[in-house]
Amino acid sequence: MLLDASASGLFPIAPTPFTPDGKIDEGSLDTLIARYLAAGATGVTVLGIMGEAPKLEPEESLAVTARFIAGFGRLPVIVGVSAPGLAAMRWLARAAMDKGAAGVMIAPPPALRTDDQITGYYRQAIEAIGSDIPFVIQDYPLTLTVQMTPKVIRQIVEENPSCVMLKHEDWPGLEKITALRAFQKEGSMRPISILTGNGGLFLDFEMERGADGAMTGYAFPEMLGDVVRLQKAGERDKAHDLFDAHLPLMRYEQQQGVGLAVRKYVMMKRGFIASDAQRKPGSALSPIARAEVDYLLARLARHDPRALV
């Protein structure tokens, strides 16, 4: 099933689990898949920035992709294919689609600065991978340093019919969602799915601005799915109450440089993965930091029993 503009709900960004000696942990891949499905995932995204994709060999990337495709069955699997060169992007995109992926995600390289450079890059990327592959724009200026205005996103969408989704990770970015939905309402941009990232840090209001769901890797995917569901059901206060309980841990996880270490540590404690190891080069939590995360989990458990580990 190919990805289309109707995609919504919870698409976790999956970390890549490693053993302490740096090998891919296949057993943890299977556990991760099972836990995501139990959390109500409607799809999944692999080989994203938090998936340590640049540290994988091409064959490893394809093997991880195939494992998720097999485990998720008919649910869509999006594959991050961003690469310094278009040849590598094309190889992984075509190989992933041959395995049964629903679509691919493409981030702009950090060197892009002007609107023409950004839109030109996406034209070249789609020419390289093929216009038959549905793709997701990853808009993450905090890490990628590329600033995409709503008008630039609209141009990419209108010039490339295979664009079906935006992964929205701007910060602040609520007005961007509003602007894009206004374009859609006035008829100057065709409908696309908007899923949001940033560790879920603004999901509460992003849903109210018109997002269709979450695509991020916060260590409690159940909470992300619940907030999406509650907001869609019009239960605003319940959604915000649940979100607020998780906010201190989400904030801690957003620290640049250690965010993945926090996420993997919590996921290890929750039984999603066997080890919080990262493939080198990678960061690790100090004993003090681990104690702080444990404290936050204990406080969270007062409001959300799922935090009991």
Disulfide bonds with the S-S distance in Angstrom:
none
